Each structure stands twice: as structure tokens, then as C-alpha cells.
Amino acid sequence: MNDVFIFAHLGFRHIIDLNGSDHMLFILALVIRYLGSDWKKILILVTAFTIGHSITLALSTLNWIYFPMPLIELLIPLTILLTGISNFMVKDFSFSSKYHIIYYLALFFGLIHGLGFSNYLKSLLGKEESILLPLFSFNIGLELGQLLIVGCILVFSFIFINYLKINRKSYIRIGSIITIALSMIMIIDRIKPFLNK
């Protein structure tokens, strides 16, 4: 039972670690268009991302699939960039489409982020005989960290829109510009190994 808490804690720490801010930026780009009143849509969104990253986290950790880490490290900021750009397509805030494209993006991009998570988990496992319990526990920690990040984003959105009276569309665009700019810095930094070949 102690291993459950250890790996859950490691998963939680990994996703909220400022050194791994790419995952936090992605969640920011994904959730910034919503408010707390959109909780059902946020639940679908987070579930789609969770399903995506859980699949590749498991498959990669079990060594059933393999992708070169430099490629995954480059693709992760690309997911942030594309999600940030998609926020500029928000026309109104009804989000009435039952199966909005953002849900599919969250699922697909979750697959990429899961490969990034697996690299860290593999480095922790070492010579572990059974990886199923650590894998499950680590994933629980990731989810708890993800929920904390989503909660913080929603609190900031509430403060900026309801108390500081910032126009919601402007708020989304400013947040998206920040995520786009930071993702482009990451992309430039991570593309260097490919250019030096």
C-alpha cells in the first residue's frame, strides 16, 4: 500500500512541477475558455485528455510501443501551440456542440502527453518486477495534480472575469497568446537537436 502513495505522490509532483511546465501550459490552453459553470464540459474535456494519456502511458511504460523522446518532447509544445490557436476560434460561450472538436483534440493530444509522462515513470521504476501497481498509482497522482491545475485556472478565471471585470474574450485571447508564445520558445529550443543532425 505504501508504494501506491509513493507513486501517486510522484505522479502528482511531476505534473505540478514548474520544471515540467509544458503540461500545465497545455491544461491552461485547454481549460481557459471555460468557467466553473461549464463544469460538465470541463469534465468531458479532462476525461478525454485522461483517456488519451492513460493509454499511451500504459502502453509505453509496458514497452508495447516506442517513440523517440526528442520527438515527443518536440510534439508536446506543438500541442500547446495548436490548442492556444484553437482558442481564437471561440465565437461565443454557449459551447452548444455536443461533440466539439476540442474534445477530440484533448484525446489526441493526451496520447502525446502520455508518452512524455511514461519517460519519467520508466526512469523511476528501475528494476521493479511488477509495474501495474506503480503505473496505476502514478496515473492517479497525475489526475489529482491535473484537477488541482484545472481548479486553479477556474479560480483565476472567476477572479479576472467577475471581479476585475476583464472581458471574457479578451481574457481568453491574452491567456492564449501567453501559452502560444511560451510554446514557441519551447519548440525552438527542442527543435535544435533535429537541426544539428
GINOR-V839231 format. One record per backbone hydrogen bond with DSSP energy under -0.5 kcal/mol. CO is the residue of the C=O (numbers start at 0). NH is the residue of the N-H. If there is no record, write none. Layout:
co:CO nh:NH
co:CO nh:NH
This chain:
co:0 nh:4
co:1 nh:5
co:2 nh:6
co:3 nh:7
co:4 nh:8
co:5 nh:9
co:6 nh:10
co:7 nh:11
co:8 nh:12
co:9 nh:13
co:10 nh:14
co:11 nh:15
co:12 nh:16
co:16 nh:19
co:17 nh:20
co:19 nh:22
co:19 nh:23
co:20 nh:24
co:21 nh:25
co:22 nh:26
co:23 nh:27
co:24 nh:28
co:25 nh:29
co:26 nh:30
co:27 nh:31
co:30 nh:33
co:34 nh:37
co:35 nh:38
co:37 nh:40
co:37 nh:41
co:38 nh:42
co:39 nh:43
co:40 nh:44
co:41 nh:45
co:42 nh:46
co:43 nh:47
co:44 nh:48
co:45 nh:49
co:46 nh:50
co:47 nh:51
co:48 nh:52
co:49 nh:53
co:50 nh:54
co:51 nh:55
co:52 nh:56
co:53 nh:57
co:54 nh:58
co:55 nh:59
co:56 nh:60
co:57 nh:61
co:58 nh:63
co:58 nh:64
co:59 nh:62
co:67 nh:70
co:67 nh:71
co:68 nh:72
co:69 nh:73
co:70 nh:74
co:71 nh:75
co:72 nh:76
co:73 nh:77
co:74 nh:78
co:75 nh:79
co:76 nh:80
co:77 nh:81
co:78 nh:82
co:79 nh:83
co:80 nh:84
co:81 nh:85
co:82 nh:86
co:83 nh:86
co:84 nh:87
co:85 nh:88
co:86 nh:89
co:88 nh:90
co:96 nh:99
co:99 nh:102
co:99 nh:103
co:100 nh:104
co:101 nh:105
co:102 nh:106
co:103 nh:107
co:104 nh:108
co:105 nh:109
co:106 nh:110
co:107 nh:111
co:108 nh:112
co:109 nh:113
co:110 nh:114
co:111 nh:115
co:112 nh:116
co:113 nh:117
co:114 nh:118
co:115 nh:119
co:116 nh:120
co:117 nh:121
co:118 nh:122
co:119 nh:123
co:120 nh:123
co:120 nh:124
co:121 nh:125
co:124 nh:127
co:128 nh:130
co:130 nh:134
co:131 nh:135
co:132 nh:136
co:133 nh:137
co:134 nh:138
co:135 nh:139
co:136 nh:140
co:137 nh:141
co:138 nh:142
co:139 nh:143
co:140 nh:144
co:141 nh:145
co:142 nh:146
co:143 nh:147
co:144 nh:148
co:145 nh:149
co:146 nh:150
co:147 nh:151
co:148 nh:152
co:149 nh:153
co:150 nh:154
co:151 nh:155
co:152 nh:156
co:153 nh:157
co:154 nh:158
co:155 nh:159
co:156 nh:160
co:157 nh:161
co:157 nh:162
co:158 nh:162
co:158 nh:163
co:159 nh:165
co:166 nh:170
co:167 nh:171
co:168 nh:172
co:169 nh:173
co:170 nh:174
co:171 nh:175
co:172 nh:176
co:173 nh:177
co:174 nh:178
co:175 nh:179
co:176 nh:180
co:177 nh:181
co:178 nh:182
co:179 nh:183
co:180 nh:184
co:181 nh:185
co:182 nh:186
co:183 nh:187
co:184 nh:188
co:185 nh:189
co:186 nh:190
co:187 nh:191
co:190 nh:193
co:190 nh:194
co:191 nh:195
co:193 nh:196
